Amino acid sequence: MEPFVKLLNGAKEEIILRERAQLTLIATAVNEAKSLGAGGEDLTKLSQLNTALFSKIDLPGTKAQLKPVYSRRQAGQGRKLIKLTLVFKWGGEVCSLQIAARFLLINIIFSSLILHDINPEIWGRI
């Protein structure tokens, strides 16, 4: 977990990595974790992450979120990092086809309202 904790760079809250250079730091952390002796299921997950990262790194909307989870604060002690979740996403940009589909849906709904002579005031309740 230590190589990924370094990616937080001292931040105590969730961080989002969007730039190619930032995403490449994840690959560095993966390689570092492998060299520290990650094995079994962890090694499989790290390899899958690395493969996905390099196949999707240049797609629009690609990002990684690092979400730290801390223990509850106890009297006289600070919070300790107990878990770090890495969420990798790609393809989140809205394309023109999705926008066209939304407009088509809205037009179908309005057409239905007009054809069935439904009072437009109930639009907010549909």
C-alpha positions in Angstrom: 0.0 0.0 0.0 2.9 2.3 0.7 3.7 3.2 -3.0 0.1 4.3 -3.4 0.1 6.3 -0.2 3.0 8.3 -1.6 0.6 9.3 -4.5 -1.5 11.2 -1.9 1.5 13.5 -1.5 0.4 14.5 2.0 -3.3 15.1 1.1 -5.8 13.9 3.7 -8.8 13.8 1.4 -9.6 12.2 -2.0 -7.4 13.3 -4.9 -8.1 12.9 -8.6 -5.4 12.3 -11.2 -6.3 13.3 -14.7 -3.2 14.3 -16.6 -1.1 11.6 -18.4 1.9 12.4 -16.3 -0.2 11.9 -13.1 -1.6 8.6 -14.4 1.9 7.4 -15.2 2.7 7.8 -11.5 0.2 5.1 -10.8 2.1 2.8 -13.1 5.3 3.6 -11.2 3.5 2.8 -7.9 2.3 -0.5 -9.4 5.9 -1.5 -10.4 7.1 -0.4 -6.9 4.5 -2.5 -5.2 5.5 -5.5 -7.4 9.2 -5.0 -6.4 8.2 -4.9 -2.7 6.9 -8.5 -3.1 3.2 -8.2 -3.9 2.0 -11.7 -4.7 -1.0 -13.8 -5.4 -4.3 -12.0 -5.8 -2.6 -8.6 -5.2 -0.1 -9.2 -8.0 -3.0 -10.2 -10.4 -4.9 -7.0 -9.5 -1.8 -4.9 -10.0 -1.2 -6.4 -13.4 -4.8 -5.8 -14.4 -4.6 -2.2 -13.3 -1.4 -1.6 -15.2 -2.9 -3.2 -18.4 -6.1 -1.1 -18.1 -4.1 2.0 -17.4 -1.9 1.8 -20.4 -4.7 0.8 -22.8 -7.0 3.7 -21.6 -4.5 6.4 -20.6 -5.1 8.5 -23.8 -8.9 8.3 -23.9 -10.9 11.4 -23.0 -12.2 11.4 -19.5 -9.6 9.0 -18.1 -9.0 9.5 -14.4 -8.0 7.8 -11.2 -9.3 8.7 -7.8 -7.4 7.9 -4.6 -9.8 7.8 -1.6 -8.1 7.4 1.8 -10.1 6.0 4.7 -9.0 6.8 8.2 -9.7 5.3 11.6 -11.8 7.3 14.1 -9.9 9.8 16.1 -9.2 8.6 19.6 -8.4 10.7 22.6 -4.8 11.9 22.4 -4.1 10.1 19.1 -4.3 11.1 15.5 -6.2 9.3 12.8 -4.5 6.4 11.1 -4.8 5.5 7.4 -6.5 2.1 7.4 -7.5 1.8 3.7 -6.8 3.4 0.4 -9.2 2.9 -2.5 -8.1 3.5 -6.1 -10.9 4.0 -8.6 -9.9 4.0 -12.3 -12.4 5.4 -14.8 -12.2 6.1 -18.5 -14.6 7.2 -21.3 -16.6 9.6 -19.1 -16.8 12.4 -21.6 -20.3 13.0 -23.1 -20.2 12.5 -26.8 -22.4 14.1 -29.4 -24.3 10.9 -29.9 -25.3 10.8 -26.2 -26.4 14.4 -26.5 -28.5 13.6 -29.6 -30.1 10.7 -27.8 -31.1 12.9 -24.9 -32.7 15.5 -27.2 -34.5 12.7 -29.0 -35.9 11.3 -25.7 -37.1 14.8 -24.7 -38.8 15.3 -28.1 -40.5 11.9 -27.8 -41.8 12.9 -24.3 -43.0 16.3 -25.5 -44.7 14.7 -28.6 -46.4 12.2 -26.3 -47.7 15.0 -24.1 -49.1 16.9 -27.1 -50.7 13.8 -28.7 -52.4 12.8 -25.5 -53.4 16.3 -24.6 -51.7 16.1 -21.3 -51.6 19.2 -19.2 -48.0 20.6 -19.4 -48.2 21.6 -15.7 -47.8 17.9 -14.7 -44.5 17.8 -16.6 -42.6 18.2 -13.3 -44.3 15.2 -11.8 -43.5 12.8 -14.7 
